[in-house]
Amino acid sequence: NDLLIFRLISTKCYGLVHKDENESEKIWKHALLRDFGFDNKKQDAVVHYLNTLRVKKTDPSRRLSIFGYSASECVFTASSTFESWKHWRKSSLCFYGGNDRCIHGPYFLRA
């Protein structure tokens, strides 16, 4: 019985975080603001926090940058806040070598 209740709650939480678009966007937007230093007060904040970095898995000696792309190829606009958070997380792991630290998103977008 407890396992069934746990499964039901787990399924509802997954649906809330990944399938309910309005709630999912709010949750992942909050995570982006908290984890990567985006400012929610700006009028065009949507553009800022949906812009993210691509990370390419390549041999470090052949990389054009730490992320594996040239600067012009690295930045793209994500289709959702979850996708943006996921790419910022990958970028943080790449930049800090697997350490559990987060890069400051606006700083990297300006650089």
N, C-alpha and C positions, 0 to 999 in steps of 0.2 A: 504494500500500500504506500509506504514512504517513497519507494522508488518510482511509482507511478506519479505521485504528487511532484517529486523532483523533476521528472521528465516533462510534465505539463508546465511547470514554472519555467524550466529551461527553454522549452519551445516558445513560450510567450515572450520571454526576454530576448531570444534570438530574433523573433518577429519584430519586436519593438525596435531593436538596434539596427536591423538590416532590411526589414521589409516595409514598415510603416514609414513612408517617405518623409512626412512632416516631422515626426518625432526623431527619426534617424538623422535627418539633417541638423536638427537642434542639438542632439547628443554629440555628433561628430564635430559640429562647429565649435561647441564648448571645448571639446578635446583639442582642437586645432588652436584655439585662442590660449588655452592653458599651457599646452605642451610646447608650442613653437613660437609664442610671443606675438601673435597677431593682435592688432588693435581693433576692437569692436566699435569704437566711437566714430571712426571715419565713415563718411557716406559711401565711399567706394570699397569698403572692407571686403565685400563679396569677391571682387576681382582679385584682391590681394591674397586671401586665404585659399582661393581655388587654384591660383598659380602655384605650381609645385615643381620639383626637380625629378628628372629621370635618372635612374642609376642603371648602368650597364655592367654586367659581370664580364670582365675581361682580364687578361694578364696585366698586372700592375705596370710592367715595363712598357706596355703598348698603349696605355691610356693617354688620352689627350688632356684629361683633368682627373681629379680624384674620383669624379663620378663616371668617367669613361666616355664622355661626350665633349665636344667643344661647347662654349658658353651659349652659342645661339641655338644649339640642338638640345640643350639640357632642360630649359624651362618650357613647360607646357601648361595648359589650363585643364584641370581635372573636370570630369563630368559630375562629380558629387563630392560632398565634404568627406565621406569615407575614403574615396579614392585619393583625395588630396592628403588626408592624414596618413594613409598607408604609404604613399610615396615620400612624405616628409620623414616618416619613421625609417624607411629604407635608407634615405639620405643620411639621417643621423647615425645609423648603424655603420654605414660606409665611412663617414667622416671621422667618427670616433673609434673606428676599429672594433666594433662589437660592444663597446662600452654602453651602459644604459643611460647615456646623456642625450639631450635633445638640442639640435642646432636652433638658432634664432632665425625663423623663416624670413622676416622682412629684411634682415641684414644680408642674407644670401641672395634674395631677389634684387637688391640694390647693387650688389657687387658685380 
